[in-house]
């Protein structure tokens, strides 16, 4: 049994390497190699909270799909920056890893008077219902405004965007996707089909060890609208097969997203060996990274649609 497990681990490692190499050779035509990652601090709209991101610019310029990476509870973007974000960049994607507010480097500066030494956490670092709602409406919107600016510079194609989220950030990702698709177009053309869209950019979501929700933000409610086949969104759920609590929620979310009346190729669930949860499954040779790469290749990179100006027509120099 141990010999079999070792063989599977080696196989998974080799598959990851081969997949990354083959896609890189097929997609990356820039002999100078990928750009160095940039640490950038964004400002959330309305409340001005600092949002830290790492940006991996793609050498594929305006043809590059976009992948946004969200950490789990108590985590940070470093879990992605250590290994997987650079792999995505090498495979032709523009990548943005995010520290949601009060995580990682996305924190307000503390004053000495505001910290009580007897408290495990200073008051300003505790997550409240407002913080979770602000992650959706403000933090993610700040990220998308940055992506829009990069799109207009022809550094990426935001019309092909995906979100990879883990545990706590799954409801954030789902609700922001609903918000993105609810944005009405600019009134810059006589017919709806010709109007410039404001949203409708998120096309695929990979959800790792999903939770049912966080205070003020629910995972299941947005799925009622997002699973509409007319939107064409793709979903993949990943979960440890020995973690009964995670498995129960993952199965429920999969059933909620899946259209039972038909063979729904847009929705899939992957079960990995063990009890690990969320981003703890990264780097363990469980096949998670391979599945993410295959999912993105199938449901994002191969999507039709060339770069197009996303400014309203009345703001363009034409």
Buried (B, 14 or more C-beta within 10 A) or exposed (E): EEEEEEEBBEEBEEBBEEBBEEBBEEBBEEEEEBBEBEEEEBEBBEEEBBBBBBBBBBBBBBBBBBBBBBBBBEBBBBBBBEEBBBBBBBBBBBBBBBBBBBBBBBBBEEEEEEBEEEEEEBEEBEBEEEBBBBBBBBBBBBBBBBBBEBBBEEBBBBBBBBBBBBBBBBBBBBBBBBBBBEEEBBEBEEEEEEBBBBBBBBBBBBBBBBBEBBEBBBBBBBBEEBBEEEBEBBBBBBBBBEBEEBBEBBBBBBEBBBEEEEEBEBBBBBBBBEEBBBBBBBEBBBBBBBBBBBBBBBBBBEBEEEBEEBBBBEEEEE
